[in-house]
Amino acid sequence: MDITLPAVRAFVAVARSGSFREAALFLGVSQPTVSAAVRRLEAAAGRPLLVRDREGVRPTELGGRVLARAASLVGAADELAAELAGEAPGLTVGFMGEAAGPLTAGLLGLVRRACDGEVRLRRFDFADPSCGLLTGASDLAVVWPPLTTGDILEVRLLGTDRRAVAVPVGDPLAGLAEVDPAELDGRVWVVPRSPDPVWRAFRHPGSIGVDDVAGEVGSDALEETLELVAAGRGIALLSEGTDEHYARSGVVFVRLTGDRRCTTAVAWRRGDSRPALTRIVAGLPHLPRY
C-alpha cells in the first residue's frame, strides 16, 4: 500500500476546507493534483473517504476516523520540518465557550511551561465539539464531554459543574434557587446544532427527563444561545459556571435539583507522542479518564 505524505496532506486539506478548490489554493498546487492524490488514498482504503454533493465535501464515517490520524501525521511532519530548520514547534489549543474559565487558564499555564514554541489559542463553536482535534486544527483541547471520540481521542477529566437551565429574566422560574426537570415540560428550548449526536443529545432537554417539548430553536454558539434566551425565544440547558464566565443581562441561571452534573475535560489525539504533548500529559492532575 503506497501512502505518500502529499496524498495524506491533500486529503486533510480537502476535509478541513470542504472544497477541492480551496485545498488546492492552500497547498499551492492544481486542483487535478489534489483530486488525484485523494483518489490514490481512497484507492488504498478501497472505499470513499469523502462525500461530494451540492453542499460541498465532507468526510465519510471512515473518512472522519482517517482524518484524525492523517492530521496527526501531517502535524508530525510539520514538527519534524520545524526541528530540522532549527525552529521551536508550537501547539494549538482548542476550546469551547462552556469549557472556559479557571480550568482552562490553569491548563494553558501548564502548556506554556511544557512547550518551547508558540502556544496558539483557537476557539470553536457547536459545529465542532472536539475543538479541532478530529480535523487536526488543534493539538490539545478543552472540551465538554460526552462527545464522539471512538478510539481516536484520549480524554482526561478536569472538573465538574452543576447543570442549570437558563431562562429570561422575567420568566416565572427566574426567582427560584432550583428547579426540578418535571417543572420544565411544555416549554420551548434553545438547543445546539451540532454534527456530533452524542454531544448534542446530552444538551437536549430529553437528557434530563423532559419529554414534553413544545418546540426547539437551533443555536450554533454559546453567545447565540444566550441571546435567544434573553430575547424570550426559549430556555436552554447549560451549566451553572456559564453564568460566572458568560454573564448576560436578561438571562438568569437556575440550578437543576439533584446532583446533575456536566464535565470539563482536556483531550488529545491518542498516539500523539510529541515531546511537548508528552510533558503536558505528564503534568496533568491525576484525575480519572472520561
Stockholm file with secondary structure:
# STOCKHOLM 1.0

chainA/1-290         MDITLPAVRAFVAVARSGSFREAALFLGVSQPTVSAAVRRLEAAAGRPLLVRDREGVRPTELGGRVLARAASLVGAADELAAELAGEAPGLTVGFMGEAAGPLTAGLLGLVRRACDGEVRLRRFDFADPSCGLLTGASDLAVVWPPLTTGDILEVRLLGTDRRAVAVPVGDPLAGLAEVDPAELDGRVWVVPRSPDPVWRAFRHPGSIGVDDVAGEVGSDALEETLELVAAGRGIALLSEGTDEHYARSGVVFVRLTGDRRCTTAVAWRRGDSRPALTRIVAGLPHLPRY
#=GR chainA/1-290 SS CCCCHHHHHHHHHHHHHTCHHHHHHHHTSCHHHHHHHHHHHHHHHTSCSEEEETTEEEECHHHHHHHHHHHHHHHHHHHHHHHHTTCCCCEEEEEEGGGCSHHHHHHHHHHHHHCSSCEEEEEECTTCTTTTTTTTSCSEEEECSCCCCTTTEEEEEEEEEEEEEEEETTSGGGGCSEECGGGGTTEEEEEECCSCHHHHHHTSGGGGTCCCEEEEEEESSHHHHHHHHHTTSCEEEEEHHHHHHSCCTTEEEEEESSSCEEEEEEEEETTCCCHHHHHHHHTSCCCCBC
#=GC SS_cons         CCCCHHHHHHHHHHHHHTCHHHHHHHHTSCHHHHHHHHHHHHHHHTSCSEEEETTEEEECHHHHHHHHHHHHHHHHHHHHHHHHTTCCCCEEEEEEGGGCSHHHHHHHHHHHHHCSSCEEEEEECTTCTTTTTTTTSCSEEEECSCCCCTTTEEEEEEEEEEEEEEEETTSGGGGCSEECGGGGTTEEEEEECCSCHHHHHHTSGGGGTCCCEEEEEEESSHHHHHHHHHTTSCEEEEEHHHHHHSCCTTEEEEEESSSCEEEEEEEEETTCCCHHHHHHHHTSCCCCBC
//
